């Protein structure tokens, strides 16, 4: 007799919010080390993340459970680098949703909120350099999609000037894809004393980047 067949058991769970735990798997003096960034909250649209913020408020019990699940997933995958483990949270209960072996869209916020962004952490782990997951400020990021900027050009000087007038703001603009293809124009970034203000600022930056330039 062979092994009994495996059976998938599914159930419906209530979910309050999604969270991504960014896991840094590096080599320390005594062997492999797993470190965690502060939890990142996010909401999506059209199959991708529209907005992310750090930190996502959650109970200590939920964050401990999230780190436990994320660590087990990363250990099972192996390798060194930055992993984005997406989880579903309901109170103190946490359920695994997805994992990527690279910083995903939700990691954009770390460009402003952490001393070392998830992208810098990825490079450091590969190069065998010291890593630091310290969050220095609450922050938010908002992706600027193809419908949020002039279709025939990148945001111009007027739009950039207005966007960067928002306190504690920054932007990243991406290169153009082929004509007519859906694309992300860039990402609006902001920090603030609290997450709610940072999200408002990032939203304001994204709105201002959609302005048409008076000089063009």
Residue, then its C-alpha position, 0 to 999 in steps of 0.5 A: x500500500x502506498x502513502x494515503x493521499x493528501x487532502x486540502x482542508x479549506x475554511x472561510x476566515x474573517x480578515x480585518x486587514x492584510x499585513x506584510x512582514x519584511x523578513x531579512x535572512x542574513x549570515x551572522x557571526x554565529x550562523x544564519x540570522x532572521x530579523x524583522x522590519x516593523x509590520x507594513x499595512x497595505x491596500x490594493x487595487x487592480x491586482x497590485x498595492x496602491x498604498x502602504x504604510x508602516x507601522x501597521x497597528x496590531x496586537x503584540x500577540x498578533x505580531x508575535x504570531x506573524x513573526x513566527x509564521x514568517x520565520x518558518x516560511x523563510x527558513x523553509x524556502x532557504x537562501x539569503x535576502x529580503x522576503x515579503x511575507x503577506x499575512x491575513x489578520x483577525x484580532x490575535x489570529x494570523x493566517x499565511x497568504x503569500x510570500x515573495x523572495x524580493x521586496x514587493x510594492x509594499x516595501x516602497x514605504x521603507x525608502x523613507x520610514x527605515x534607516x535602511x530601506x528593504x532594497x538596501x537590506x536586500x543588497x547588504x544581505x547578498x554582499x554579506x554586509x551588516x543589516x539594520x531593520x530600524x524604523x526611524x519614522x512612521x511613513x506611507x507610500x502611494x503608487x501613482x498609476x497610469x491614470x493619475x498623470x498626464x498620458x503623454x509625459x512624465x510629471x513636469x516641473x510645476x507638478x514636482x514643485x507642488x508635490x515636494x512642497x508637502x512636508x516630509x515628502x519625496x517621490x520616485x519616478x519610473x522610466x516610461x514603458x512602451x507606448x500605450x502599456x499600463x504602467x506605474x508612473x512613480x511612487x509618492x512617499x511621506x513621513x509624519x509623526x503618525x501613520x494617519x498624517x503620513x498617509x494623508x501626505x502621501x495621498x496629497x503628493x500623488x494628487x499634486x503629481x497628476x497636475x499638468x505642467x503650465x510650461x509644457 
